[in-house]
Amino acid sequence: MLYISTRGQTRPHTFTEAVEAGLAADGGLFLPEKLPCLQDRLPAWAALGYAELAAEFLSLFGPEISREEWGTLTAEAYRRFDSPDVAPLRKLDDRTYVLELWHGPTLAFKDFALQLLGLLYKRQVRLTGKRLAVLGATSGDTGSAAIHGCMGQEGIQIFILYPNGRVAPLQERQMACTGADNVFAMPVPGTFDDAQRVVKDCFGDAAFVQEVNLSAVNSINIARVLAQCVYYVWAWLRLPEQARATAEFVVPTGNFGNVLAGWLCQQMGMKCGGFRVATNQNDILHRFFTSGDYQQGEVKPSHAPSMDIQAASNFERYLYYMLKGDQGRVREVMQCMKRSERVTFPRTDSTFRSSRMGDDEIPGVIARVWNEHGYVIDPHTACAFTDMAADRVSVVLSTASPAKFPEVVQAATGSEPLHPTLEALKSKPLQTHPQEASDSAVKAFIRAKQ
Ligand SMILES: *Cc1c(COP(=O)(O)O)cnc(C)c1O
């Protein structure tokens, strides 16, 4: 199994190399050269526990790591989740299931990928003897999940940029109150996309990447997408058999990494009814899936900050498939997007639907789901609860615990959602390292810490 770049100007990489590099040297994103077929494997997988399923799945994609070692890695990665199912599938009514993806250490779905990625980094440092500088940009959840995957790991330092004042206070605490001396939480002025641009510029400096052994931890690492595939298969195997072929997965979406993982499972033979890309008021993807137009607008801060994105970084992977693997076309289209030009595509793929939720609707939706089902959801998950398919099962991916967003949730339901992990953070000192939004400032900081 080798990995190619969406832009086609990088030699094929092994899984380990692709994970280590993060972004391909030509600026593209890694994808498996060929997707394996899951169909014949699925029946046997139904009996497996979560970590075992993850080991089976991932060993198809990283064959240079033995099945036994994958078993050790996934057992360790999902050990700290506070539910025995790791990703419990809850039934709200006959047509509505919720896949709870927030039982990991930072209470959001990104722990699924980043607990594992931290262990893959650790393995790499052990094998190569080289220290690693991990760099990423976050609008909240990625950064804290990445930090919790890497903190305290020998030979690794982690640098996380985030838009100052635009992540939820508890999210900032999750990043800046770890007390770990290999963790650097770095607020920068502007939006998430500004922070992301600085990170991309750092990775654009090949000499710097070499010098500090830089690895990307934002949503573009292929290991993240693959780790996220596992819970789609897990949920699908837990649905009533007659519901599986038509079930629609509904995914609160920002960078398109989560829903892309589900779509890849479908391409590999997990027969389901498709996907709904649920956006908040930052609706570039909703506009794309309804009109074929992909044009960036201004980011508007919302109650669901991890979806406040206008440049969905994983979209390029989907683009590669949409353009039938024509890497020259991918390069052209990405150039247009970089100049913020409007790009139009013919609508070809009916497996995706989309929806949009205005920011003022979110509290009402949280209240409605609470009243109808006695079930509390967070503002990201709330964006999924609209435009439900009438004739088939919906599986809503619940991406964060309501306890991470106490103000909105309390206003909607009347009681404050509490979680012991978050309560413990409130009394710890905040340690941040503010930066200018420029790659030269960030590079200097990283050099100084190496
Ligand atoms: C990151 C995140 C999302 C968006 O996921 P993408 O993979 O970026 O589409 C949605 N909800 C929560 C809580 C998140 O942390």
Boltz pocket constraint, residues with backbone or C-beta under 6 A from the ligand:
constraints:
  - pocket:
      binder: B
      contacts: [[A, 108], [A, 109], [A, 110], [A, 141], [A, 142], [A, 219], [A, 252], [A, 253], [A, 254], [A, 255], [A, 256], [A, 257], [A, 258], [A, 259], [A, 306], [A, 307], [A, 380], [A, 381], [A, 399], [A, 400]]
      max_distance: 6.0
